[in-house]
Amino acid sequence: MNGIDGLAEALRTGRKRARENAEQKAQRGVIEDGRVRIGARSYPMKAAVDADTSDGSRVWVQIARDGTAVIIGA
């Protein structure tokens, strides 16, 4: 493809590749009402380690592809 359509396709492909190859980093969150809050966003949670999951606990999480915060540390 040429022109605008070709450029749009190239940008889509590049963004998809960058998203798939990006290294995920742990983020710090706070547990509130059974969910993990990171900044202004809130995520459902699962625990991969034995950690305190009571309200107000600070935890380290990674966000899974399905949008779940997986607790990896406290």
Secondary structure as a PSIPRED ss2 file (coil, helix, strand):
# PSIPRED VFORMAT (PSIPRED V4.0)

   1 M C   1.000  0.000  0.000
   2 N C   1.000  0.000  0.000
   3 G H   0.000  1.000  0.000
   4 I H   0.000  1.000  0.000
   5 D H   0.000  1.000  0.000
   6 G H   0.000  1.000  0.000
   7 L H   0.000  1.000  0.000
   8 A H   0.000  1.000  0.000
   9 E H   0.000  1.000  0.000
  10 A H   0.000  1.000  0.000
  11 L H   0.000  1.000  0.000
  12 R H   0.000  1.000  0.000
  13 T H   0.000  1.000  0.000
  14 G H   0.000  1.000  0.000
  15 R H   0.000  1.000  0.000
  16 K H   0.000  1.000  0.000
  17 R H   0.000  1.000  0.000
  18 A H   0.000  1.000  0.000
  19 R H   0.000  1.000  0.000
  20 E H   0.000  1.000  0.000
  21 N H   0.000  1.000  0.000
  22 A C   1.000  0.000  0.000
  23 E C   1.000  0.000  0.000
  24 Q C   1.000  0.000  0.000
  25 K C   1.000  0.000  0.000
  26 A C   1.000  0.000  0.000
  27 Q E   0.000  0.000  1.000
  28 R E   0.000  0.000  1.000
  29 G E   0.000  0.000  1.000
  30 V E   0.000  0.000  1.000
  31 I E   0.000  0.000  1.000
  32 E E   0.000  0.000  1.000
  33 D C   1.000  0.000  0.000
  34 G C   1.000  0.000  0.000
  35 R E   0.000  0.000  1.000
  36 V E   0.000  0.000  1.000
  37 R E   0.000  0.000  1.000
  38 I E   0.000  0.000  1.000
  39 G C   1.000  0.000  0.000
  40 A C   1.000  0.000  0.000
  41 R E   0.000  0.000  1.000
  42 S E   0.000  0.000  1.000
  43 Y E   0.000  0.000  1.000
  44 P E   0.000  0.000  1.000
  45 M E   0.000  0.000  1.000
  46 K E   0.000  0.000  1.000
  47 A E   0.000  0.000  1.000
  48 A C   1.000  0.000  0.000
  49 V C   1.000  0.000  0.000
  50 D C   1.000  0.000  0.000
  51 A C   1.000  0.000  0.000
  52 D C   1.000  0.000  0.000
  53 T C   1.000  0.000  0.000
  54 S C   1.000  0.000  0.000
  55 D C   1.000  0.000  0.000
  56 G C   1.000  0.000  0.000
  57 S C   1.000  0.000  0.000
  58 R E   0.000  0.000  1.000
  59 V E   0.000  0.000  1.000
  60 W E   0.000  0.000  1.000
  61 V E   0.000  0.000  1.000
  62 Q E   0.000  0.000  1.000
  63 I E   0.000  0.000  1.000
  64 A C   1.000  0.000  0.000
  65 R C   1.000  0.000  0.000
  66 D C   1.000  0.000  0.000
  67 G C   1.000  0.000  0.000
  68 T C   1.000  0.000  0.000
  69 A E   0.000  0.000  1.000
  70 V E   0.000  0.000  1.000
  71 I E   0.000  0.000  1.000
  72 I E   0.000  0.000  1.000
  73 G E   0.000  0.000  1.000
  74 A C   1.000  0.000  0.000
